[in-house]
Amino acid sequence: MTRICQVFRSPLKSEMYLYVDKAEGCARVPEPLLARFGDPQPVLVLALSEGRKLARVAAAEVLAAIEAQGFFLQMPPADAVLKQRENARD
């Protein structure tokens, strides 16, 4: 499956990105998340399929998150490592 995605960057947190379905925009992103993310700044639009290479995350993971919850939040590298460590402890 290929999905046209819009990617936004956070003006409040360096290297934090939000992926959404371009047709839906940010409609399914929870308001508290948008408040912490800041006013989404458009970065790019891309056709995303499971086989596409992304720098920090598997495209299949992004697509699954968009399908399930309407968005995928890419955290900055240091935050992502801390989150993985916290999840490993649970």
Order of alpha helices (4+ residues) and beta strands (2+ residues): beta-beta-alpha-beta-alpha-beta-alpha
